[in-house]
Amino acid sequence: MLNLTHMKYFFILGNNPTLSIAELGALFDLSRALIMGNALILDIGGEVDAEELIKKIGGTIKIGKIIKICENKQTEIVKNGQEILLAGLTEKTNKIKFGFSSYGLKINLRRTGLEIKEELKNKGYSSRLVTSREKNLSSVIVTQNKLLETGAEIIILPTPESKNQVLIGKTLAVQPFKELSFRDYGRPGRDDYSGMLPPKLAQIMINLALPHPNPPLVRGGSDSVAGAGGVILDPFCGSGTILTEAVLMGYKNLIGADISKKAAKDTKQNIEWIKKRYAIGDMRYEIYITSATQLSQALEPKTIDAIITEPYLGPQRGKIDFKKVALELEKLYSDSLREFRKFLKPDGKIVMVFPIFRALRITSRISPDLNGFRIINPIPESLRNHPTIKPTNRNTIIYGREGQKVWREITVLKIK
């Protein structure tokens, strides 16, 4: 039986649940986690600073707290949902704004909301029900309607024990889509032709590579992974998405490199832009103009804690000779990994994107020489047999959307 005497939090997973769970597994002990529908439920053992946490994880759409367990009956859901709404009022008001979402359950959310409106009216409260054309409220709708500031989003989830019960919770934070979009499209240095790593994927890759440098993501808890950060290297830094996201996540020692002078200039410009916009001063970075296969000429041996990178993935547009491109990239990646051995610390990690080419019904991937590295499974062992988790047969995770010619294979490596 799920026990609510401890704090239970829910994490609504993104479009790639496997990658979302891998990221959460890098931050928390998931040995007691439950996956219910598109939600992960976790007893953290402390109080989550949800608003701060969701700014630093890219794979989670919503974070909230489980408040009640009740019978899976319409009357009980209405009663308990109403109680949560009224308990959340911080001051006397005659106007309550609220919305509903459910994950892993078939519930008539509109009917539930209208019945709650009627009950609230009988108690003297005027209310507004926020709805969506989609089944559930998106982060955009929750934010635009200011539900977290002036109302509430109620979440309904299944219980692991019985179909006759449901969990009812309240959303505490949603993915900051405006900030993510602004950091993606508003940065001064961009290269739209070559393509750029989405900021939220950069956050996920960083979290897979290193413990977080700011452990007070959980107040009073013992399950978060606390670390002092480390030296991060992106040897194919492009316009600096990984490095700028690392700055925002609290990392203080960053190194970038790219063979392109424009890329190196864009990266410096974007880091300075981020530092100024978010008033960050206590960090150091160095950007080199050099090939990833020659970086050992600039770096001292065994000084890098993590290498996080999206190398050149091949041409993104036009007619592509996938076979020829794959051979060229296999050589580049093999040579780069051989070079990385020289300056990565023995216990360091590499989180690296490999390309997957998709054309018509053909899907092909590259297999570079790992040069003494091994691919490790980023999924917590306790969840590897769950049907929601779908890594590849070589323990990597695929990231992409329909219509893309080149998908990303997220690969985590350690020295053998």
Secondary structure, 3 states (H helix, E strand, C coil): CCCCCCCEEEEEECCCHHHHHHHHHHHECCCCCEEECCEEEEECCCEECHHHHCCCCCCEEEEEEEEEEEECCHHHHHHHHHHHHHHCCCCCCCEEEEEEEECCCCCCHHHHHHHHHHHHHHCCCEEEEECCCCCCCCHHHHHHCCHHHHEEEEEEEECCCCCCEEEEEEEEEECCHHHHHHHHHCCCCCCCCCCCCCHHHHHHHHHHHCCECCCCCEECCCCECECCCCEEEECCCCCCHHHHHHHHCCCCEEEEEECCHHHHHHHHHHHHHHHHHCCCCCCEEEEEECCHHHHHHCCCCCCEEEEEECCCCCCCCCCCCHHHHHHHHHHHHHHHHHHHHHHEEEEEEEEEEEEEEEECCEEEECCCCCCCEEECCCCCHHHCCCCCCCCCCCCCEEECCCCCCEEEEEEEEEEC
